Amino acid sequence: MRDNGLKRKKYSAGAVKFALWFMEFRKAVQLLEQGRTFDEIKELSAKKNIFGASTPARAAMVQSTVIARIKSLDDSFYPLFRDSDVATQKLYALTGSFAHDTLFFDFMYEVVREKMIMGTNVLADADIRIFFKNKQAQDEVAAKWTDQTLQRLGRSYKTQLYEAGILDEKAGTTERKILKPILDPIFKHWLENYGYGQVVKALEGVR
């Protein structure tokens, strides 16, 4: 068992290039369940393009990110993931993304969760801009990012939340409806037992 729970990491704009990559996440977990190692998955990605990436560079980015997300979670989730429905599997993948990217988790916790708590289940582009403006005032790394980078980050976050079933699909609009998930009891229990209680609060929209 790994040293579990959410770990605070330095803010990163790496997510401008990232998606949820749910199918890739699922394939990697299946291979780990079958006894493959992370190194073997990396080799399979490089030699056989098991994630179906368009270029070798993209294949390397996808596998490294997916593996980092999986490593960010306690490995006790593998069999639970296997036995879950697709909607819950997507939330495991989203939790991996949160655990890997502290800024993305903070966005979910400070913006989306607060919206659900207030009962205003609409995420507006203005909310995203305010979030980033606040972070730039607080963090010297974020302070250096350009407006274009922040716009791309915002799009990435919205895309990942949509792919995980948290936002509706009105991709071209300035407002998106927040779809609060009903957490599977086994998934929720695992989150609470392994140090991811903050993720439960973020997903359920509670204090």
C-alpha positions as CSV (number, residue, x, y, z in Angstrom):
1,M,0.0,0.0,0.0
2,R,1.3,3.4,-0.9
3,D,1.5,6.5,1.2
4,N,-2.0,7.6,0.4
5,G,-4.1,10.7,0.3
6,L,-4.0,14.0,-1.6
7,K,-0.5,15.6,-1.7
8,R,-0.1,19.3,-2.3
9,K,2.1,19.9,-5.3
10,K,3.4,23.1,-7.0
11,Y,1.0,24.6,-9.4
12,S,1.5,23.6,-13.0
13,A,0.0,24.7,-16.3
14,G,0.8,21.2,-17.8
15,A,-3.0,20.5,-18.1
16,V,-3.1,22.8,-21.1
17,K,-2.1,19.6,-23.0
18,F,-4.1,17.1,-21.0
19,A,-7.5,15.5,-21.3
20,L,-9.2,13.0,-18.9
21,W,-7.9,10.2,-21.0
22,F,-10.4,7.8,-19.4
23,M,-10.1,5.0,-21.9
24,E,-6.3,5.1,-21.6
25,F,-6.6,5.2,-17.8
26,R,-8.8,2.2,-17.9
27,K,-6.5,0.2,-20.2
28,A,-3.5,0.9,-17.9
29,V,-5.4,-0.2,-14.8
30,Q,-6.5,-3.3,-16.5
31,L,-2.9,-4.1,-17.4
32,L,-1.8,-3.5,-13.9
33,E,-4.6,-5.8,-12.7
34,Q,-3.2,-8.5,-15.0
35,G,0.2,-8.2,-13.4
36,R,2.0,-5.8,-15.8
37,T,4.4,-3.2,-14.3
38,F,4.4,0.5,-15.0
39,D,7.7,0.0,-17.0
40,E,6.0,-2.7,-19.1
41,I,3.1,-0.4,-19.9
42,K,5.5,2.4,-20.9
43,E,7.2,-0.1,-23.2
44,L,3.9,-1.3,-24.7
45,S,2.9,2.3,-25.4
46,A,6.2,3.0,-27.1
47,K,6.4,-0.2,-29.2
48,K,2.8,-1.1,-29.8
49,N,1.0,2.3,-29.3
50,I,-1.5,0.6,-27.0
51,F,-3.2,4.0,-26.3
52,G,-3.8,4.7,-30.0
53,A,-1.9,8.0,-29.9
54,S,-1.4,10.0,-33.2
55,T,2.4,10.5,-32.8
56,P,5.2,8.9,-30.7
57,A,5.5,12.2,-28.8
58,R,1.8,12.2,-27.9
59,A,2.0,8.5,-26.9
60,A,4.8,9.3,-24.5
61,M,2.8,12.3,-23.0
62,V,-0.4,10.2,-22.6
63,Q,1.3,7.2,-21.0
64,S,3.5,9.3,-18.7
65,T,0.5,11.4,-17.5
66,V,-1.9,8.4,-17.1
67,I,0.8,6.5,-15.2
68,A,1.5,9.5,-12.9
69,R,-2.2,9.9,-12.2
70,I,-2.5,6.2,-11.3
71,K,0.6,6.4,-9.1
72,S,-1.0,9.3,-7.3
73,L,-3.7,7.0,-6.0
74,D,-3.5,4.2,-3.6
75,D,-3.2,0.9,-5.6
76,S,-6.1,-0.6,-3.5
77,F,-8.4,1.0,-6.1
78,Y,-7.6,-1.5,-8.9
79,P,-10.1,-4.2,-8.1
80,L,-12.7,-1.6,-7.1
81,F,-12.3,0.1,-10.4
82,R,-12.7,-3.1,-12.3
83,D,-16.0,-3.9,-10.6
84,S,-17.4,-0.4,-10.9
85,D,-19.8,1.0,-13.6
86,V,-18.4,3.3,-16.2
87,A,-19.7,6.5,-14.5
88,T,-17.8,5.6,-11.3
89,Q,-14.7,4.5,-13.2
90,K,-14.7,8.0,-14.7
91,L,-14.7,9.5,-11.2
92,Y,-11.7,7.3,-10.3
93,A,-9.9,8.7,-13.3
94,L,-10.9,12.2,-12.4
95,T,-9.6,11.6,-8.8
96,G,-6.3,10.6,-10.3
97,S,-6.3,13.8,-12.3
98,F,-7.0,15.8,-9.1
99,A,-4.3,13.9,-7.2
100,H,-1.8,14.6,-10.0
101,D,-2.7,18.3,-10.5
102,T,-3.2,20.4,-7.4
103,L,-4.4,23.4,-9.3
104,F,-7.1,21.4,-11.0
105,F,-8.2,20.0,-7.6
106,D,-8.2,23.5,-6.1
107,F,-10.4,24.7,-9.0
108,M,-12.9,21.9,-8.4
109,Y,-12.8,22.5,-4.6
110,E,-12.9,26.3,-4.5
111,V,-15.1,27.0,-7.5
112,V,-17.3,24.0,-8.6
113,R,-17.9,22.8,-5.0
114,E,-18.8,26.3,-3.8
115,K,-21.3,26.6,-6.7
116,M,-23.0,23.4,-5.6
117,I,-23.0,24.5,-1.9
118,M,-24.7,27.7,-2.9
119,G,-27.2,25.9,-5.1
120,T,-26.1,27.8,-8.1
121,N,-25.3,24.9,-10.4
122,V,-23.9,27.0,-13.2
123,L,-20.2,27.4,-14.0
124,A,-19.4,30.6,-15.9
125,D,-16.2,31.6,-17.7
126,A,-16.1,34.6,-15.4
127,D,-15.8,32.2,-12.4
128,I,-12.8,30.6,-14.1
129,R,-11.1,34.0,-14.8
130,I,-11.6,35.1,-11.2
131,F,-10.2,31.8,-9.9
132,F,-7.0,32.2,-12.0
133,K,-6.7,35.9,-11.1
134,N,-6.8,35.0,-7.4
135,K,-4.2,32.3,-7.9
136,Q,-1.9,34.6,-9.8
137,A,-2.0,37.0,-6.9
138,Q,-1.2,34.2,-4.4
139,D,1.4,32.1,-6.4
140,E,4.6,33.3,-8.1
141,V,4.5,30.4,-10.6
142,A,1.0,31.1,-11.7
143,A,1.7,34.9,-11.8
144,K,3.9,34.3,-14.8
145,W,1.3,32.6,-17.0
146,T,-0.1,34.4,-20.0
147,D,-3.8,35.0,-20.6
148,Q,-3.6,32.5,-23.5
149,T,-2.2,29.8,-21.1
150,L,-5.0,30.6,-18.6
151,Q,-7.7,30.3,-21.3
152,R,-6.3,26.9,-22.4
153,L,-6.2,25.7,-18.8
154,G,-9.8,26.7,-18.3
155,R,-10.8,24.8,-21.4
156,S,-8.9,21.8,-20.2
157,Y,-10.6,21.8,-16.9
158,K,-14.0,22.2,-18.4
159,T,-13.3,19.4,-20.9
160,Q,-12.1,17.0,-18.2
161,L,-15.1,17.7,-16.0
162,Y,-17.4,17.2,-19.0
163,E,-15.7,13.9,-19.8
164,A,-16.1,12.8,-16.2
165,G,-19.8,13.6,-16.3
166,I,-19.6,16.7,-14.0
167,L,-20.5,19.4,-16.6
168,D,-23.1,19.4,-19.4
169,E,-22.0,19.4,-23.0
170,K,-22.7,23.0,-24.1
171,A,-19.1,23.4,-25.1
172,G,-19.4,26.6,-27.1
173,T,-21.2,28.6,-24.4
174,T,-19.9,30.8,-21.6
175,E,-22.0,29.0,-19.0
176,R,-22.1,25.2,-18.2
177,K,-24.4,23.4,-16.0
178,I,-22.9,21.5,-13.1
179,L,-24.1,17.9,-12.8
180,K,-23.6,16.8,-9.2
181,P,-22.8,13.1,-9.2
182,I,-24.3,10.5,-6.9
183,L,-21.3,8.7,-5.5
184,D,-21.2,4.9,-5.5
185,P,-21.0,3.9,-1.8
186,I,-17.9,1.7,-2.4
187,F,-16.1,4.5,-4.2
188,K,-17.0,7.0,-1.5
189,H,-15.9,4.6,1.2
190,W,-12.6,4.1,-0.6
191,L,-12.0,7.9,-0.9
192,E,-12.7,8.5,2.8
193,N,-10.6,5.5,3.9
194,Y,-7.5,6.3,1.9
195,G,-7.2,10.0,2.6
196,Y,-9.2,11.5,-0.3
197,G,-12.0,12.9,1.9
198,Q,-11.6,16.3,0.3
199,V,-12.4,14.8,-3.1
200,V,-15.7,13.6,-1.6
201,K,-16.5,17.1,-0.5
202,A,-15.6,18.5,-3.9
203,L,-17.7,16.0,-5.8
204,E,-20.7,16.1,-3.5
205,G,-20.6,19.9,-3.0
206,V,-20.5,19.9,0.8
207,R,-18.6,21.7,3.5
